[in-house]
Amino acid sequence: MRIIFLDIDGVLNNVEYYKTKSLDSHHIESSHFDNNNINALNKILESTGAKIVISSAWRMLKTLEEISTLFNKVGLNAEIIGFTESLHYKDTYELAPRGLEILKWIKDHHRTLKEGLKNYVIIDDENDILDIQDKHFFQINDLVGLTDEDADAIITFLRSYTIPKQELP
C-alpha cells in the first residue's frame, strides 16, 4: 500500500488563495480549500492508488468522519485511513516533531496494512521531519500550495520506489 501523510494548511490552501477570499467566507469550512490544490492531490491519488493518513493539526479539531465528509464536499476523492497521533515530550509537554509522529504511525501500522507498506510520502509545507524521512518528504510552497509539478514528482516517487524491509521499524 502507498500512503500519503498529509498536511492541509499550506498544501490544500495557500497564501495567494486566501488573498482572493472575502473575510465573510472564512467561516465556511469548504472555502479553506483551493481547487487547484485539490486537483493536484486528486491527480496523485488517481495515479497511485495511495491512501491518506492525516498528519495536519486538523486531526485535533475534527474526527476522521468529519474530515472525510469535508474532503468529499470539496471534490477530493480520497480514502482516509487514519490520523497520526499527537506526541508531546513528557517533561515539557512541547510537541514532538511531526516526523516522529509519522514514524510512530508507520511502526504501529505497517504490518497490518493490506499488502504491507510499499511506499509513503510526507506532503507538508513545514520541514518538521526526521533525517531518515528526507527522501519521502515533499515540501510544498505555502504561497501556492500543492501544484501539478509537485504532483508529478510525488507520483514518480511513489511509483518508482519500494521500501526495503530493513528500512521499516
Secondary structure, 3 states (H helix, E strand, C coil): CEEEEECCCCCCCCHHHHHCCCHHHHHCHHHHCCHHHHHHHHHHHHHHCCEEEECCHHHHCCCHHHHHHHHHHCCCCCCEEEECCCCECCCCCCECCHHHHHHHHHHHHCCCCCCCCCEEEEEECCCCCCHHHHHHEEECCCCCCCCHHHHHHHHHHHHHCCCCHHHCC
